Amino acid sequence: MLKCLFKGHSFARFDQDRIKCTRCGKVKLMPCNHKWKVIHISTAQESGIISEIVYTQSCSLCGAIKKKPVNF
């Protein structure tokens, strides 16, 4: 658990972008300076030719996940 911004309360991750105080239940956006790293690369093929690459990235600080497609 990390210290919450609400009166010294603790918070837990609520979903991808928000935190929830474990004592008072308030939900707010997670303060994070995301540091993205690629965790998975997938490809889509048409007639044996790669047409798209999708990079799945994860933040090493808060665990948020995003997908970044690259089309050819």
C-alpha positions in Angstrom: 0.0 0.0 0.0 1.1 3.5 -0.7 0.2 6.7 1.2 -3.0 8.4 -0.1 -3.4 12.1 -0.7 -6.5 12.0 1.5 -5.5 12.8 5.1 -2.7 10.2 5.3 -5.1 7.4 4.2 -3.8 4.4 2.1 -5.0 3.8 -1.4 -5.2 0.8 -3.7 -5.5 0.7 -7.5 -9.2 0.9 -8.5 -8.8 0.5 -12.3 -6.3 1.4 -15.0 -6.2 5.1 -14.4 -7.7 5.6 -10.9 -6.9 5.0 -7.3 -9.4 4.4 -4.4 -8.8 5.3 -0.8 -9.1 2.1 1.4 -10.5 4.1 4.3 -13.0 6.7 2.9 -13.7 5.2 -0.5 -12.9 8.3 -2.6 -11.7 7.7 -6.1 -9.4 10.0 -8.1 -7.1 9.9 -11.1 -3.8 8.2 -10.4 -0.9 10.6 -10.4 1.7 8.9 -12.6 4.5 9.9 -14.9 4.1 6.8 -17.1 7.3 5.0 -18.0 6.1 2.7 -20.9 7.8 -0.6 -21.8 6.8 -3.0 -24.6 5.5 -6.3 -23.1 4.1 -7.9 -26.2 4.2 -7.6 -30.0 1.6 -9.1 -32.3 1.2 -9.0 -36.0 -1.7 -9.2 -38.5 -1.1 -10.8 -41.9 -3.0 -10.5 -45.2 -2.0 -13.0 -47.9 1.2 -13.8 -46.0 2.3 -10.2 -45.8 2.4 -8.4 -42.5 -0.1 -5.5 -42.6 -0.1 -4.4 -39.0 2.0 -4.6 -35.9 0.4 -4.0 -32.4 2.7 -3.1 -29.5 1.2 -3.7 -26.1 2.9 -1.4 -23.6 2.8 -1.4 -19.8 3.7 1.3 -17.4 6.4 0.1 -15.0 5.2 2.5 -12.3 1.4 2.0 -12.1 0.7 -1.0 -14.3 -1.5 0.8 -16.8 -1.7 -0.9 -20.2 -2.1 0.6 -23.7 -2.0 -0.8 -27.2 -0.3 1.0 -30.1 -1.1 -0.2 -33.6 1.3 0.5 -36.5 -0.1 0.0 -40.0 1.9 -0.6 -43.1 
